[in-house]
Amino acid sequence: MPADSPAFPPARAFAWAWGFWTIAALLGVLLRWHGMRPIPGFEYAYTLHAHSHVAFLGWVFNGFFALALQVFVPTGDSHRYRRLFWTLQVAVAGMLVAYPVQGYARESIIFSTLHLVCAGVFTVRLLRRNVARPVARRYLVAAFACMLLSGIGPLTLGPLAAMGMRESPWYLLCIYFYLHFQYNGWFILYLIAVLVQRWETAGTSRAVAAAARAWHWLIAGTLLSFALSALWMSPPAWVYAAAVAGGAALLIATVLLIPAVREFRHALGRPVPWVGPLFACAALLFAVKHGLQFAGAWPELALIAGQRTVVIGFLHLIFLGIVTPALIGWAMTFGWLPVSPTTRVGIVLFGLGAVATELTLLMPAALQIAGTHLPPPGATTLFAGAVVMAMGVVMIAAQHLYRRR
């Protein structure tokens, strides 16, 4: 492509990310409705695959792609990512169509593999040529390493299934391997890389120094805390020790980052209404996440932490409480989303739905720890939370479309 080709705007990449996020939210409503009023012939697992892949790859990966164009790609290089981006969209759209129809089968695997290959190309291209500052680059490299490492999990599922081990604990552990290094590695470390890049660009030395000190502990904690995913298997004592060590390392990293959080405003540049509370929510739940991981490493709580609703609630806490507010905050900071009454109402609705969902999923486990037992989460409450969240996302999407007309 000629060197004078027009730039590929980050706002366009983010618009596609929000479009896929809207679809994922609506699929979430459909899944919750099926949980409340079963739909004849509806393949829940197939649609769940579509929902999760579109949320991970259509929303988060595309959002991260937009952030890379804005923060890490050298000026004048964005056009080199255009074809790669559209190929990624073809892959996500293909998964959106294929998974609800067939689940894990030939076409869905082809599109998933296409996205994985493109993600590898994106990784190599960005790491070869970027404007990341020294400390931000450390986080960026670690984030991409976790993203690529997580791919080992899905790649092992086929061989395990062929060996008749689909119902074995190892099959589920491979899924947890993927989820762990996506949620706790790729998602978290990439967002920190963006934040540290802004600090380094602004010359905020105190925040940068704190992030540099925390890096080693975050990496150690991310690696060791995978042991948490195996505690439900009643493993040897050394696995429990690794889980405790991982949780402790994450708590130490959180404490070391406190001076950086105090300098947070320097990363945002000009003040934008509502952005501060969004990042404050993400920062608070970042600390809560690490506290929960440390608590869940102890044998007395490990069985409760391994309950399905608790696992889902923890994953939603990261996805809905840390990643999504951070992405919305950056989008408003960079002008990709307008700071308008519609956006504000949409954010409030999304937040209310997310809180209702989290309380429904996690409250029974919290009361069980306190010695009180409740029945499993109510499908009606989960459906209501999904509807309210989707209303907020759709409102912002509709405004975004109207604004681009």
C-alpha positions as CSV (number, residue, x, y, z in Angstrom):
1,M,0.0,0.0,0.0
2,P,1.4,3.5,-0.9
3,A,3.0,5.4,1.9
4,D,0.6,8.3,1.3
5,S,-2.5,6.2,1.8
6,P,-5.2,7.8,4.1
7,A,-5.0,7.0,7.7
8,F,-7.2,4.4,9.3
9,P,-9.0,6.2,12.1
10,P,-9.3,4.6,15.5
11,A,-12.8,5.9,15.8
12,R,-13.9,3.6,13.0
13,A,-12.4,0.6,14.7
14,F,-14.1,1.5,17.9
15,A,-17.5,1.9,16.1
16,W,-17.2,-1.7,14.9
17,A,-16.3,-2.8,18.4
18,W,-19.4,-1.1,19.8
19,G,-21.5,-2.7,17.0
20,F,-20.4,-6.2,18.0
21,W,-20.8,-5.3,21.7
22,T,-24.4,-4.5,21.0
23,I,-24.9,-7.8,19.3
24,A,-23.2,-9.6,22.2
25,A,-25.5,-7.8,24.7
26,L,-28.6,-8.8,22.7
27,L,-27.4,-12.4,22.5
28,G,-27.0,-12.2,26.3
29,V,-30.7,-11.2,26.6
30,L,-31.7,-14.2,24.4
31,L,-29.6,-16.6,26.6
32,R,-31.1,-15.3,29.8
33,W,-34.6,-15.5,28.3
34,H,-34.0,-19.2,27.4
35,G,-32.9,-19.7,31.1
36,M,-36.3,-18.3,32.2
37,R,-38.6,-19.6,29.4
38,P,-36.9,-22.4,27.5
39,I,-37.2,-22.0,23.7
40,P,-38.0,-25.3,21.9
41,G,-35.1,-26.4,19.7
42,F,-32.8,-23.7,21.0
43,E,-29.2,-24.8,21.2
44,Y,-28.1,-22.9,24.3
45,A,-24.4,-24.0,24.1
46,Y,-24.1,-23.0,20.5
47,T,-25.4,-19.5,21.1
48,L,-23.3,-19.2,24.2
49,H,-20.2,-19.8,22.1
50,A,-21.3,-17.0,19.7
51,H,-22.0,-14.7,22.6
52,S,-18.6,-15.2,24.2
53,H,-16.6,-15.1,21.0
54,V,-18.3,-11.9,19.8
55,A,-17.8,-10.3,23.2
56,F,-14.2,-11.3,23.4
57,L,-13.1,-10.7,19.8
58,G,-15.7,-8.3,18.5
59,W,-15.8,-6.0,21.5
60,V,-12.6,-6.3,23.5
61,F,-10.2,-7.2,20.8
62,N,-11.6,-4.5,18.4
63,G,-11.5,-2.0,21.2
64,F,-7.9,-2.9,22.0
65,F,-7.2,-2.6,18.2
66,A,-8.6,1.0,18.3
67,L,-6.5,1.8,21.4
68,A,-3.4,0.5,19.6
69,L,-4.0,2.8,16.6
70,Q,-4.5,5.7,18.9
71,V,-1.7,5.1,21.4
72,F,1.0,2.7,20.1
73,V,1.0,2.8,16.3
74,P,3.5,5.4,14.9
75,T,2.0,8.4,13.1
76,G,1.6,7.5,9.5
77,D,1.5,3.8,10.0
78,S,-2.2,3.3,10.7
79,H,-3.1,2.5,7.0
80,R,-0.9,-0.6,7.3
81,Y,-3.5,-2.0,9.7
82,R,-6.6,-1.5,7.5
83,R,-6.7,-4.8,5.6
84,L,-5.8,-6.7,8.8
85,F,-8.7,-5.0,10.6
86,W,-11.3,-5.9,7.9
87,T,-10.1,-9.5,7.8
88,L,-10.6,-9.7,11.6
89,Q,-14.2,-8.4,11.1
90,V,-14.8,-11.1,8.5
91,A,-13.6,-13.7,11.1
92,V,-15.8,-12.3,13.9
93,A,-18.9,-12.1,11.6
94,G,-18.3,-15.6,10.4
95,M,-18.2,-16.9,14.0
96,L,-21.3,-14.9,14.8
97,V,-23.1,-16.8,12.0
98,A,-21.5,-20.2,12.4
99,Y,-21.5,-20.8,16.1
100,P,-25.3,-20.5,16.7
101,V,-25.9,-23.0,13.8
102,Q,-23.3,-25.6,14.5
103,G,-21.3,-24.9,17.6
104,Y,-17.7,-26.1,17.4
105,A,-17.6,-27.5,13.8
106,R,-15.7,-26.9,10.5
107,E,-16.8,-23.4,9.6
108,S,-16.7,-22.0,13.1
109,I,-13.2,-23.5,13.6
110,I,-12.1,-22.0,10.3
111,F,-13.2,-18.5,11.3
112,S,-11.8,-18.9,14.8
113,T,-8.4,-20.0,13.3
114,L,-8.5,-17.1,10.9
115,H,-8.9,-14.7,13.8
116,L,-6.1,-16.4,15.7
117,V,-3.8,-16.0,12.8
118,C,-4.7,-12.4,12.3
119,A,-4.2,-11.8,16.0
120,G,-0.7,-13.2,15.6
121,V,0.0,-10.9,12.7
122,F,-1.3,-8.0,14.7
123,T,1.0,-8.9,17.6
124,V,4.1,-9.2,15.4
125,R,3.4,-6.0,13.5
126,L,2.7,-3.9,16.6
127,L,5.6,-5.2,18.6
128,R,8.0,-4.8,15.7
129,R,7.1,-1.1,15.2
130,N,5.5,1.0,17.9
131,V,6.0,4.1,19.9
132,A,5.5,2.4,23.3
133,R,7.7,3.9,26.1
134,P,10.0,1.6,28.1
135,V,7.7,0.6,31.0
136,A,4.6,0.6,28.8
137,R,6.3,-1.7,26.4
138,R,7.0,-4.2,29.2
139,Y,3.3,-4.4,29.9
140,L,2.4,-4.5,26.2
141,V,4.8,-7.4,25.5
142,A,3.4,-9.3,28.6
143,A,-0.2,-8.7,27.5
144,F,0.4,-10.1,24.0
145,A,2.3,-13.0,25.5
146,C,-0.7,-13.9,27.7
147,M,-3.0,-13.5,24.7
148,L,-1.0,-15.9,22.6
149,L,-0.4,-18.3,25.6
150,S,-4.2,-18.5,26.2
151,G,-4.6,-20.0,22.7
152,I,-3.0,-23.2,23.9
153,G,-6.1,-24.0,25.9
154,P,-8.6,-24.2,22.9
155,L,-5.9,-25.9,20.7
156,T,-5.8,-28.9,23.2
157,L,-9.6,-29.4,23.2
158,G,-9.7,-31.2,19.9
159,P,-7.1,-33.8,20.8
160,L,-8.7,-34.3,24.2
161,A,-12.1,-34.8,22.6
162,A,-10.6,-37.2,20.1
163,M,-9.2,-39.2,23.0
164,G,-12.6,-39.5,24.6
165,M,-11.7,-37.1,27.4
166,R,-14.4,-34.4,26.8
167,E,-15.9,-35.2,30.2
168,S,-12.6,-35.4,32.1
169,P,-11.4,-32.6,34.5
170,W,-8.5,-31.9,32.1
171,Y,-10.9,-30.8,29.4
172,L,-12.5,-28.2,31.7
173,L,-9.0,-27.1,33.0
174,C,-7.9,-26.3,29.4
175,I,-11.0,-24.0,29.1
176,Y,-10.0,-22.4,32.4
177,F,-6.5,-22.0,31.1
178,Y,-7.8,-19.9,28.2
179,L,-10.1,-17.9,30.3
180,H,-7.4,-17.2,33.0
181,F,-4.8,-15.8,30.6
182,Q,-7.4,-13.8,28.7
183,Y,-9.1,-12.2,31.6
184,N,-6.3,-11.9,34.1
185,G,-3.4,-11.5,31.6
186,W,-4.3,-10.1,28.2
187,F,-7.2,-7.9,29.2
188,I,-5.7,-6.4,32.4
189,L,-2.1,-6.0,31.2
190,Y,-3.1,-4.4,27.9
191,L,-5.2,-1.8,29.7
192,I,-2.4,-1.1,32.1
193,A,0.0,-0.7,29.1
194,V,-2.2,2.0,27.6
195,L,-2.4,3.8,30.9
196,V,1.3,3.6,31.5
197,Q,2.0,4.9,28.0
198,R,-0.1,7.9,28.7
199,W,1.7,8.5,32.0
200,E,5.1,8.2,30.4
201,T,4.1,10.5,27.6
202,A,2.9,13.1,30.2
203,G,6.1,12.7,32.1
204,T,4.4,11.5,35.3
205,S,7.5,10.0,36.8
206,R,5.9,8.9,40.1
207,A,3.2,6.9,38.4
208,V,5.6,5.3,36.0
209,A,8.0,4.3,38.8
210,A,5.1,2.7,40.6
211,A,4.0,0.8,37.5
212,A,7.6,-0.4,37.0
213,R,7.8,-1.7,40.5
214,A,4.4,-3.5,40.2
215,W,5.2,-5.2,36.9
216,H,7.2,-8.1,38.3
217,W,4.5,-8.8,41.0
218,L,1.7,-8.7,38.4
219,I,3.5,-11.1,36.1
220,A,4.3,-13.5,38.9
221,G,0.8,-13.2,40.3
222,T,-0.8,-13.8,36.9
223,L,1.2,-16.9,36.3
224,L,0.9,-18.4,39.8
225,S,-2.8,-17.6,40.2
226,F,-3.7,-20.0,37.4
227,A,-3.4,-22.6,40.2
228,L,-6.7,-21.2,41.5
229,S,-8.4,-22.7,38.4
230,A,-7.3,-26.2,39.6
231,L,-8.3,-26.1,43.2
232,W,-11.7,-27.7,42.5
233,M,-9.8,-30.8,41.5
234,S,-8.4,-31.3,45.1
235,P,-4.8,-31.0,43.9
236,P,-1.6,-31.6,45.9
237,A,-0.6,-29.1,48.6
238,W,2.0,-27.4,46.3
239,V,-0.9,-26.2,44.0
240,Y,-2.6,-24.6,47.0
241,A,0.7,-23.0,47.9
242,A,1.1,-21.6,44.3
243,A,-2.4,-20.2,44.5
244,V,-1.8,-18.4,47.8
245,A,1.6,-17.1,46.4
246,G,-0.1,-15.9,43.3
247,G,-2.9,-14.1,45.2
248,A,-0.3,-12.5,47.5
249,A,1.7,-11.3,44.6
250,L,-1.4,-9.7,43.0
251,L,-2.2,-7.9,46.3
252,I,1.4,-6.6,46.5
253,A,1.1,-5.3,43.0
254,T,-2.1,-3.6,43.9
255,V,-0.5,-1.8,46.9
256,L,2.5,-0.8,44.8
257,L,0.1,0.8,42.2
258,I,-1.6,3.1,44.7
259,P,0.8,6.0,44.1
260,A,0.2,5.6,40.4
261,V,-3.6,5.8,40.9
262,R,-3.2,9.1,42.7
263,E,-1.6,10.5,39.5
264,F,-4.4,9.1,37.3
265,R,-5.6,12.5,36.0
266,H,-2.3,13.0,34.2
267,A,-3.1,10.1,31.9
268,L,-6.4,11.6,30.7
269,G,-5.2,15.0,29.5
270,R,-8.1,17.4,29.4
271,P,-10.8,16.6,31.9
272,V,-13.9,14.9,30.3
273,P,-17.1,14.6,32.3
274,W,-17.9,11.0,33.5
275,V,-14.5,9.6,32.6
276,G,-13.2,9.9,36.1
277,P,-15.9,7.8,37.7
278,L,-15.6,5.1,35.0
279,F,-11.9,4.7,35.6
280,A,-12.4,4.9,39.4
281,C,-14.9,2.0,39.1
282,A,-12.3,0.0,37.0
283,A,-9.5,0.7,39.5
284,L,-11.7,-0.2,42.5
285,L,-12.8,-3.5,41.0
286,F,-9.2,-4.2,40.0
287,A,-8.3,-4.2,43.7
288,V,-11.4,-6.2,44.5
289,K,-10.5,-8.8,41.9
290,H,-7.1,-9.3,43.5
291,G,-8.6,-9.5,47.0
292,L,-11.1,-12.2,45.8
293,Q,-8.3,-14.2,44.2
294,F,-6.2,-14.1,47.3
295,A,-9.2,-15.1,49.5
296,G,-10.2,-17.9,47.0
297,A,-6.8,-19.5,47.3
298,W,-7.5,-20.8,50.9
299,P,-8.8,-24.3,51.1
300,E,-11.8,-23.2,53.3
301,L,-13.0,-21.0,50.5
302,A,-11.7,-22.9,47.4
303,L,-14.8,-25.1,47.0
304,I,-17.1,-22.1,47.2
305,A,-14.9,-20.1,44.8
306,G,-15.2,-23.1,42.3
307,Q,-19.0,-23.0,42.2
308,R,-20.2,-22.3,38.6
309,T,-22.1,-19.1,39.6
310,V,-19.1,-17.7,41.4
311,V,-16.8,-18.4,38.5
312,I,-19.3,-16.7,36.1
313,G,-19.7,-13.8,38.5
314,F,-15.9,-13.4,38.8
315,L,-15.5,-13.4,35.0
316,H,-18.3,-10.9,34.6
317,L,-16.8,-8.7,37.3
318,I,-13.6,-8.3,35.2
319,F,-15.4,-8.0,31.9
320,L,-18.3,-5.7,32.9
321,G,-16.6,-3.9,35.9
322,I,-13.1,-3.4,34.7
323,V,-12.6,-3.9,31.0
324,T,-15.8,-2.3,29.7
325,P,-15.7,0.8,31.8
326,A,-12.1,1.3,30.9
327,L,-12.8,1.0,27.2
328,I,-15.8,3.4,27.5
329,G,-13.6,5.8,29.4
330,W,-10.9,5.9,26.8
331,A,-13.5,6.2,24.0
332,M,-14.9,9.3,25.7
333,T,-11.4,10.7,26.4
334,F,-10.5,10.3,22.7
335,G,-13.8,11.6,21.4
336,W,-15.0,8.3,19.9
337,L,-18.1,8.5,22.1
338,P,-19.9,11.8,22.7
339,V,-20.3,13.0,26.2
340,S,-24.1,13.5,25.8
341,P,-27.2,12.9,27.9
342,T,-27.9,9.8,25.9
343,T,-24.4,8.4,26.5
344,R,-24.8,9.1,30.2
345,V,-28.2,7.4,30.5
346,G,-26.8,4.5,28.6
347,I,-23.9,4.2,30.9
348,V,-26.1,4.3,34.0
349,L,-28.4,1.6,32.6
350,F,-25.5,-0.6,31.7
351,G,-24.1,-0.1,35.2
352,L,-27.4,-0.9,36.9
353,G,-27.8,-4.1,34.9
354,A,-24.2,-5.1,35.6
355,V,-24.6,-4.6,39.4
356,A,-27.9,-6.5,39.4
357,T,-26.3,-9.4,37.6
358,E,-23.2,-9.5,39.9
359,L,-25.3,-9.4,43.0
360,T,-27.5,-12.2,41.8
361,L,-24.6,-14.4,40.9
362,L,-22.3,-13.7,43.9
363,M,-24.7,-13.0,46.8
364,P,-25.6,-16.6,47.5
365,A,-22.0,-17.6,47.8
366,A,-21.3,-14.6,50.1
367,L,-24.2,-15.6,52.4
368,Q,-23.0,-19.2,52.3
369,I,-19.7,-18.0,53.7
370,A,-21.6,-16.2,56.4
371,G,-23.5,-19.4,57.3
372,T,-26.8,-18.5,55.5
373,H,-27.9,-20.5,52.4
374,L,-30.0,-19.2,49.5
375,P,-31.3,-21.0,46.5
376,P,-29.5,-20.7,43.1
377,P,-29.7,-17.3,41.3
378,G,-33.1,-16.5,40.0
379,A,-33.4,-16.6,36.2
380,T,-35.9,-13.7,36.2
381,T,-33.4,-11.4,37.9
382,L,-30.6,-12.4,35.6
383,F,-32.9,-11.8,32.6
384,A,-33.8,-8.4,33.9
385,G,-30.2,-7.4,34.5
386,A,-29.3,-8.5,30.9
387,V,-32.2,-6.5,29.5
388,V,-31.2,-3.3,31.4
389,M,-27.6,-3.7,30.3
390,A,-28.6,-4.2,26.7
391,M,-30.9,-1.2,26.8
392,G,-27.9,1.0,27.8
393,V,-25.6,-0.5,25.1
394,V,-28.3,-0.2,22.4
395,M,-29.0,3.5,23.4
396,I,-25.4,4.4,22.9
397,A,-25.2,2.4,19.7
398,A,-28.3,4.2,18.3
399,Q,-26.8,7.6,19.1
400,H,-23.5,6.6,17.6
401,L,-25.2,5.6,14.3
402,Y,-27.3,8.8,14.3
403,R,-24.1,10.9,14.9
404,R,-22.4,9.3,11.9
405,R,-25.2,10.0,9.5
